[in-house]
Amino acid sequence: MGIKRASQRSVSKHSMVLSSGKPLIGVLGGSKSDFPILGKAVAVLTELGIPNELMVVSAHRTPDRLFAYAEQAPTRGIEVIIAGAGGAAHLPGMLAAKTHLPVIGVPIPTENLRGLDSLLSIVQMPRGVPVATVAIGGADNAGLLAAQILAGRYPAIAARVKAFRRTQTDLVLRSPEAKGSVAGLPSSSRRSRRS
């Protein structure tokens, strides 16, 4: 009986945290120009009902703000940080160096190297200071990964992530392409192209 009550209190506490509107995930960009990419993470988190915040925190132009954010995030209720950066891409790594929270890096596409520079900068973290890294411009996956990290602690988020994945699967299975009925191609030519 005591375990059941403790479990109910835990679920109730988690529900209060989610309904409070206080952000659980910080989504940070080195500049406002990163927001079109990082907005994909915000969209996924919002769809899953996870409170989040989107802010500019520059590793190079506002280092004191970066350090303060990283150090204060846990006491503010932030549990995961998503950080997008282009070029030298120091934001995710510097955040990871200053906090124990999980940091997910999003390489932002750049004009000259199309984000490969960003990807390599983020993914090459030294031993002991990890940053989970998604694909170039893959902020939607960063949002989903952050949700999956929280799902282990929040049953409501776990349920929403599972529903999201089911919906994704259903959409693929219901598509004309999955049923083999793509307009303009006879069935026999579709089969021959696959083989």
C-alpha positions in Angstrom: 0.0 0.0 0.0 2.9 2.4 0.9 4.5 1.8 -2.5 1.3 2.6 -4.3 0.8 5.8 -2.4 4.4 6.9 -3.1 3.9 6.1 -6.8 0.7 8.2 -6.9 2.5 11.1 -5.2 5.3 10.8 -7.7 2.8 10.8 -10.7 1.0 13.8 -9.1 4.2 15.7 -8.6 5.3 15.0 -12.2 1.9 16.2 -13.5 2.2 19.4 -11.5 5.7 20.0 -13.0 4.3 19.6 -16.5 1.3 21.7 -16.0 3.2 24.5 -14.2 4.5 25.8 -17.6 8.0 26.2 -16.2 10.4 25.1 -18.9 12.0 21.6 -18.6 14.1 22.0 -21.8 16.2 24.9 -22.8 16.7 25.4 -26.5 19.6 27.7 -27.2 21.1 29.2 -30.3 24.3 31.2 -30.8 22.3 33.8 -32.6 18.8 34.6 -33.8 19.7 33.3 -37.2 19.7 29.7 -35.7 16.0 30.0 -34.7 14.5 28.7 -38.0 16.4 25.4 -37.5 15.9 25.3 -33.7 12.2 26.1 -34.1 11.8 22.5 -35.3 12.8 21.3 -31.8 10.4 23.7 -30.2 7.6 22.5 -32.5 8.2 18.8 -31.5 8.4 19.7 -27.8 5.3 21.8 -28.0 3.4 19.0 -29.9 4.4 16.7 -27.0 3.3 19.2 -24.4 6.7 19.7 -22.9 7.4 23.2 -21.6 10.5 24.7 -23.1 12.3 28.0 -23.8 14.1 29.3 -26.8 16.9 31.8 -26.2 20.0 33.3 -27.7 23.2 32.5 -25.7 26.4 33.0 -27.6 29.6 31.1 -26.6 31.7 33.9 -28.1 29.7 37.1 -27.7 28.0 36.4 -24.3 30.3 33.9 -22.5 29.2 35.2 -19.0 25.6 34.7 -20.0 26.4 31.2 -21.2 28.1 30.2 -17.9 25.3 31.7 -15.8 22.6 29.9 -17.9 24.5 26.5 -17.6 25.1 26.9 -13.9 21.5 28.1 -13.0 19.6 25.8 -15.4 19.2 22.9 -12.9 17.8 25.2 -10.1 15.4 26.7 -12.6 14.0 23.3 -13.4 15.7 22.7 -16.8 16.5 19.0 -17.2 17.8 18.9 -20.8 19.6 21.5 -23.0 19.4 21.5 -26.8 22.1 23.8 -28.2 22.4 24.7 -31.9 25.6 26.2 -33.3 27.2 26.8 -36.6 30.9 27.2 -37.7 33.1 26.8 -34.7 30.1 25.5 -32.8 31.4 26.0 -29.3 28.0 26.6 -27.7 27.0 22.9 -27.0 30.5 21.9 -25.8 30.8 24.9 -23.5 27.4 24.3 -22.0 28.3 20.6 -21.5 31.5 21.7 -19.7 29.6 23.9 -17.3 26.6 21.7 -16.4 25.8 18.1 -15.4 22.6 18.2 -17.5 22.5 16.3 -20.8 23.3 18.5 -23.7 22.1 17.7 -27.3 24.0 19.5 -30.0 22.4 20.6 -33.3 24.9 21.4 -36.1 23.5 24.5 -37.9 24.0 24.5 -41.7 26.6 27.1 -42.8 27.0 28.8 -46.1 30.5 27.6 -47.0 30.7 24.1 -45.6 27.0 23.3 -45.4 27.3 22.5 -41.7 30.0 19.9 -41.9 32.2 22.2 -39.9 29.5 22.6 -37.2 29.0 18.8 -37.1 32.7 18.0 -36.7 33.1 20.7 -34.0 30.2 19.4 -31.9 30.8 15.7 -32.3 34.5 15.8 -31.4 34.1 16.4 -27.7 36.9 15.4 -25.4 36.5 12.3 -23.2 34.5 13.0 -20.1 32.4 15.9 -21.5 29.9 14.3 -23.8 27.4 16.1 -26.1 24.8 14.0 -27.9 24.8 15.2 -31.5 22.1 14.9 -34.1 22.4 15.4 -37.9 23.1 18.7 -39.5 19.9 20.7 -39.1 18.3 17.8 -37.2 16.6 19.9 -34.5 13.4 17.9 -34.8 15.3 14.8 -33.7 17.0 16.8 -30.9 13.5 17.6 -29.6 12.4 14.0 -29.8 15.6 12.8 -28.1 15.1 15.3 -25.3 11.6 14.1 -24.9 12.8 10.5 -24.7 15.3 11.4 -22.0 12.5 12.9 -20.0 10.2 10.0 -20.7 12.0 7.8 -18.2 11.0 10.2 -15.4 7.6 11.5 -16.6 5.0 8.9 -17.5 2.8 11.5 -19.3 5.8 12.3 -21.6 6.5 8.6 -22.2 2.8 8.1 -23.2 3.0 11.1 -25.6 6.3 9.9 -27.2 4.8 6.5 -27.7 1.7 8.0 -29.3 3.9 10.3 -31.5 5.8 7.2 -32.7 2.6 5.2 -33.3 1.2 8.1 -35.4 4.4 8.3 -37.4 4.2 4.6 -38.1 0.5 4.8 -39.1 1.1 7.7 -41.4 3.8 5.7 -43.3 1.7 2.6 -43.4 -1.4 4.5 -44.7 0.5 6.3 -47.4 -0.2 5.4 -51.1 3.5 4.6 -51.4 3.4 2.0 -48.6 0.3 0.4 -50.3 2.1 0.2 -53.7 -0.4 2.6 -55.4 1.8 5.5 -56.6 0.1 7.4 -59.4 1.6 7.3 -62.8 3.5 4.0 -62.3 1.9 0.7 -63.2 2.3 -2.0 -60.6 4.6 -4.2 -62.7 7.1 -1.3 -63.4 7.3 -0.5 -59.6 8.1 -4.1 -58.9 10.8 -4.3 -61.6 12.5 -1.1 -60.3 12.7 -2.5 -56.8 14.3 -5.7 -57.8 
